[in-house]
Amino acid sequence: KNLDHPRFADCGTITITATEEGGHHEIACLKFEGMGLDKKDFFGKSDPFYELGKQNPDGTFTTVYRSETIEGTLCPRWRQHEINVKRLCGGKAEQPILFSCYDHDDDGSHDFIGYFITTLAQLRDRANASTTVFDLINPKKAQKKKEYTNSGQVKMAECRVEKTYSFLDYIMGGLQLNCTVAIDFTGSNGDPQTPRSLHYIGAPEGNHYQQTWQAIGQIIQDYDADKLFPAFGFGAALPPHGQVSFEFALNGNADNPLCAGVAGVMEAYKTSLLYVGLSGPTNCAPMIRHVSRLAIIAAQSRTAQNYYVLLILTDGQFTDIYDCIGAIVEASDYPMSIIIIGVGCADFTDMEWLDADKIALQFNGRKASRDIVQFVPFKKYTHSISMLPGAVLAELPRQVEEYYRKRRITPKSTQHVAE
């Protein structure tokens, strides 16, 4: 399609290609190493990276993966990566795959080193060979030099193709989502008796805490067989001595904090506002560790039976943010996800940091094994509450799939643990 502009005549074109993809849900685990690559930098060695291209119906290739750049070497060892087989080759093992290697330049004018074409079937068949090496070919160099052999070689260090299972596969296999609710009772919410308070009960449509739980609870309860929700508050002063608690049961029963259904949590929440005092600080690490202890127990069974979700509703940033990071990094190894919903108009910058969509969280040198946090600001959906559950639960299926896939645990209706 030609791009139009009222002031400029030629703005280029955009080509959109659509293909129908087939095949089972599989991922390819690939690891490549370069050997003797051409030197492209005048004052030093190359900074190589590679791209994988999927073939289009017209014979051209579209880049579907780009590796990291390894600086200052002619023998790079790129890290292993995973890619969906549908994305790589449309689910067709015999479809050509283009491997292109470049020398990275900061200005974007990357120098071409060479390429080879292979297939997933070829990579998989050669996976057990002691050495599987491909020549990188640079056509321009090949035309100029009669004795040209290659511009380096690429060794396939690893190639595995594994079947993957969807979130729905695990649910159909009997996986239960155990949702724990944690509500912020700190003083910054305002006096619950006044209409300006975030905990004010008198509004016909309910306050933002009520609206949030009502919308999300109605969805998530369908994935929980008994529909019993542990419900807690944090940051409140409890009677009779005003001791501040960061994990008190909303129903007042510390031994059995379960509430029956969405309505049960709502009723316990309203009742708790009558006998606790709003206090602080906004410490949430105790709640994260509370739920992670349950997830640790679930992980020991090595079955896809119980996955835990901690839903935190808060009006501000966590006071114990670094302690929370440590708790999150630890929890990332277990069947658990954390959903944080920011209520009110406070600055939630640190919450976006916890979301860690681009950079993995680290604590004391330890990196989170996966991203388990999703942050959503309620104010973004104030006028479209029906859109809130979709935004809140958007990352949960992927997080569930990733946890069980990394541990090669299949749905209960299939084999217990993949061989």
ZAMARGU-4260 file (C-alpha; in steps of 0.2 Angstrom, whole numbers, plus 5000, padded with zeros to 4 digits):
<rodrens>
0) 5000/5000/5000 | 5007/5017/4995 | 5009/5030/5010 | 5000/5046/5006 | 5005/5063/5013
5) 4996/5080/5009 | 5013/5089/5006 | 5025/5075/5000 | 5023/5065/4984 | 5033/5049/4987
10) 5032/5042/5005 | 5036/5024/5001 | 5025/5009/5003 | 5020/4996/5016 | 5018/4978/5012
15) 5008/4967/5023 | 5009/4948/5020 | 4997/4936/5028 | 4999/4917/5029 | 4989/4903/5037
20) 4999/4894/5050 | 4997/4876/5055 | 5005/4863/5066 | 5005/4858/5084 | 5010/4870/5098
25) 5029/4867/5099 | 5044/4877/5103 | 5061/4876/5096 | 5076/4877/5108 | 5091/4883/5098
30) 5109/4887/5102 | 5122/4893/5089 | 5141/4896/5090 | 5151/4905/5077 | 5168/4900/5071
35) 5181/4910/5062 | 5169/4924/5056 | 5176/4937/5045 | 5183/4952/5053 | 5173/4968/5049
40) 5180/4981/5061 | 5196/4990/5055 | 5203/4993/5073 | 5196/4977/5081 | 5186/4961/5079
45) 5168/4960/5074 | 5153/4962/5085 | 5142/4948/5078 | 5124/4944/5080 | 5112/4934/5069
50) 5094/4934/5063 | 5082/4920/5059 | 5071/4923/5044 | 5054/4914/5040 | 5050/4911/5022
55) 5035/4920/5014 | 5024/4913/5000 | 5033/4923/4988 | 5050/4916/4993 | 5056/4931/5002
60) 5061/4930/5021 | 5054/4940/5036 | 5065/4941/5051 | 5057/4933/5066 | 5071/4933/5079
65) 5087/4943/5082 | 5100/4937/5094 | 5110/4947/5106 | 5126/4955/5100 | 5143/4947/5106
70) 5156/4961/5106 | 5174/4959/5100 | 5175/4941/5095 | 5176/4931/5079 | 5170/4915/5088
75) 5154/4920/5097 | 5144/4909/5108 | 5126/4915/5108 | 5114/4911/5122 | 5101/4898/5119
80) 5084/4904/5115 | 5066/4898/5112 | 5055/4902/5098 | 5038/4896/5093 | 5038/4883/5079
85) 5024/4892/5070 | 5033/4909/5071 | 5049/4901/5065 | 5042/4891/5050 | 5023/4891/5050
90) 5024/4874/5059 | 5031/4866/5044 | 5048/4857/5047 | 5053/4857/5029 | 5050/4875/5026
95) 5067/4885/5023 | 5074/4895/5037 | 5086/4909/5033 | 5101/4911/5045 | 5110/4928/5042
100) 5125/4934/5052 | 5130/4953/5054 | 5143/4963/5062 | 5134/4976/5073 | 5137/4995/5070
105) 5130/5008/5082 | 5123/5018/5067 | 5112/5004/5062 | 5122/5000/5046 | 5126/4983/5051
110) 5139/4974/5040 | 5134/4958/5032 | 5145/4943/5036 | 5136/4928/5028 | 5121/4917/5027
115) 5115/4899/5025 | 5098/4892/5023 | 5092/4876/5032 | 5076/4869/5039 | 5070/4864/5056
120) 5069/4846/5050 | 5088/4847/5046 | 5092/4855/5062 | 5083/4842/5072 | 5090/4827/5062
125) 5108/4834/5065 | 5105/4837/5083 | 5113/4821/5089 | 5128/4823/5077 | 5145/4827/5086
130) 5148/4842/5075 | 5135/4851/5064 | 5143/4865/5055 | 5136/4877/5042 | 5146/4888/5030
135) 5142/4906/5030 | 5142/4912/5012 | 5144/4930/5007 | 5138/4931/4988 | 5148/4946/4984
140) 5164/4939/4991 | 5161/4922/4982 | 5160/4931/4965 | 5176/4941/4968 | 5187/4927/4975
145) 5190/4911/4965 | 5197/4902/4981 | 5183/4908/4992 | 5176/4895/5004 | 5166/4904/5017
150) 5165/4919/5028 | 5166/4909/5044 | 5156/4894/5050 | 5141/4892/5062 | 5140/4877/5074
155) 5123/4871/5080 | 5126/4868/5098 | 5109/4863/5103 | 5092/4860/5094 | 5077/4853/5103
160) 5058/4854/5098 | 5046/4852/5113 | 5027/4852/5113 | 5020/4866/5123 | 5003/4867/5132
165) 4991/4882/5133 | 4983/4889/5148 | 4967/4881/5143 | 4975/4864/5142 | 4981/4866/5160
170) 4963/4872/5165 | 4955/4858/5156 | 4968/4846/5165 | 4961/4851/5182 | 4973/4866/5186
175) 4965/4876/5200 | 4969/4895/5201 | 4969/4899/5220 | 4967/4918/5222 | 4971/4927/5238
180) 4965/4945/5240 | 4975/4958/5249 | 4968/4976/5252 | 4977/4991/5257 | 4971/4998/5274
185) 4984/5012/5276 | 4979/5029/5282 | 4982/5037/5265 | 4966/5030/5259 | 4957/5043/5270
190) 4943/5042/5283 | 4931/5029/5277 | 4917/5039/5285 | 4920/5053/5272 | 4915/5053/5254
195) 4932/5058/5248 | 4940/5042/5256 | 4945/5028/5244 | 4936/5016/5257 | 4920/5026/5258
200) 4905/5013/5257 | 4891/5025/5254 | 4893/5027/5235 | 4879/5017/5225 | 4892/5010/5213
205) 4904/5006/5227 | 4921/5013/5230 | 4936/5008/5218 | 4941/4994/5229 | 4924/4986/5228
210) 4922/4990/5209 | 4939/4982/5206 | 4936/4966/5216 | 4918/4964/5209 | 4925/4965/5191
215) 4940/4953/5193 | 4932/4941/5206 | 4918/4937/5194 | 4930/4931/5181 | 4943/4922/5191
220) 4931/4913/5202 | 4927/4902/5187 | 4944/4894/5188 | 4942/4890/5206 | 4932/4874/5210
225) 4927/4879/5228 | 4926/4898/5225 | 4933/4901/5242 | 4945/4916/5243 | 4957/4919/5257
230) 4955/4938/5260 | 4967/4949/5269 | 4971/4967/5274 | 4987/4976/5277 | 4993/4992/5285
235) 4978/4992/5298 | 4979/4995/5317 | 4969/4980/5325 | 4959/4980/5341 | 4961/4980/5356
240) 4978/4987/5357 | 4980/4995/5340 | 4994/4984/5334 | 4998/4986/5316 | 4996/4971/5305
245) 5002/4967/5287 | 4992/4951/5284 | 4976/4951/5294 | 4961/4941/5289 | 4946/4952/5283
250) 4934/4940/5291 | 4943/4941/5308 | 4947/4922/5308 | 4966/4920/5306 | 4965/4901/5306
255) 4952/4901/5292 | 4953/4917/5281 | 4942/4910/5267 | 4927/4920/5261 | 4913/4912/5251
260) 4913/4919/5233 | 4915/4937/5227 | 4900/4942/5239 | 4909/4934/5254 | 4925/4944/5251
265) 4915/4960/5249 | 4905/4958/5265 | 4921/4954/5275 | 4929/4969/5268 | 4914/4981/5273
270) 4914/4973/5290 | 4932/4975/5293 | 4931/4994/5290 | 4920/4995/5306 | 4933/4988/5318
275) 4950/4991/5311 | 4959/5008/5311 | 4968/5014/5295 | 4987/5015/5299 | 5003/5011/5289
280) 5016/5009/5282 | 5012/5001/5266 | 5022/4985/5268 | 5017/4971/5257 | 5032/4959/5257
285) 5023/4949/5272 | 5008/4946/5260 | 5019/4940/5246 | 5029/4928/5257 | 5012/4922/5264
290) 5006/4916/5247 | 5023/4910/5241 | 5024/4898/5256 | 5008/4890/5249 | 5016/4890/5231
295) 5031/4881/5238 | 5021/4867/5245 | 5012/4866/5228 | 5028/4865/5218 | 5034/4850/5228
300) 5020/4839/5220 | 5027/4841/5202 | 5010/4842/5195 | 4999/4855/5187 | 4986/4855/5201
305) 4987/4872/5210 | 4993/4889/5204 | 4992/4904/5216 | 4987/4921/5212 | 4990/4936/5224
310) 4979/4951/5220 | 4985/4966/5229 | 4974/4982/5229 | 4983/4997/5235 | 4982/5016/5235
315) 5001/5020/5234 | 5018/5013/5232 | 5025/5000/5244 | 5035/5007/5258 | 5046/4990/5259
320) 5049/4990/5240 | 5066/4982/5241 | 5060/4969/5253 | 5046/4966/5241 | 5058/4964/5226
325) 5067/4950/5236 | 5051/4941/5240 | 5046/4942/5221 | 5062/4936/5215 | 5061/4921/5227
330) 5043/4918/5222 | 5047/4918/5204 | 5053/4900/5206 | 5036/4894/5211 | 5018/4892/5204
335) 5013/4910/5208 | 5008/4926/5200 | 5006/4943/5208 | 4993/4956/5201 | 4994/4974/5208
340) 4980/4986/5205 | 4984/5004/5209 | 4969/5013/5216 | 4968/5032/5217 | 4979/5045/5209
345) 4996/5042/5218 | 5013/5040/5210 | 5014/5022/5205 | 5031/5023/5196 | 5039/5009/5207
350) 5025/4998/5203 | 5029/4999/5185 | 5046/4994/5189 | 5040/4979/5198 | 5031/4974/5183
355) 5048/4970/5175 | 5041/4967/5157 | 5058/4973/5149 | 5071/4971/5163 | 5071/4956/5175
360) 5070/4960/5194 | 5086/4957/5203 | 5090/4956/5222 | 5107/4953/5230 | 5114/4947/5213
365) 5100/4934/5210 | 5089/4937/5195 | 5070/4932/5194 | 5068/4916/5185 | 5052/4924/5176
370) 5041/4939/5176 | 5027/4936/5188 | 5020/4953/5192 | 5007/4963/5182 | 5003/4981/5187
375) 4987/4990/5182 | 4982/5007/5187 | 4963/5008/5191 | 4961/5026/5185 | 4964/5021/5167
380) 4948/5011/5167 | 4937/5022/5178 | 4925/5025/5164 | 4927/5007/5156 | 4926/4995/5171
385) 4922/4981/5159 | 4939/4982/5151 | 4948/4981/5168 | 4948/4961/5170 | 4956/4959/5153
390) 4970/4971/5157 | 4972/4964/5174 | 4973/4945/5169 | 4982/4948/5152 | 4998/4941/5157
395) 4992/4927/5169 | 4990/4914/5155 | 5007/4916/5149 | 5015/4916/5166 | 5006/4899/5170
400) 5012/4892/5154 | 5030/4898/5157 | 5031/4891/5174 | 5025/4873/5169 | 5034/4873/5153
405) 5051/4877/5161 | 5048/4862/5173 | 5042/4851/5159 | 5026/4848/5168 | 5011/4843/5157
410) 4993/4845/5161 | 4986/4831/5172 | 4975/4824/5159 | 4991/4820/5149 | 5008/4812/5155
415) 5013/4817/5173 | 5030/4825/5168 | 5037/4826/5151 | 5052/4814/5148
</rodrens>
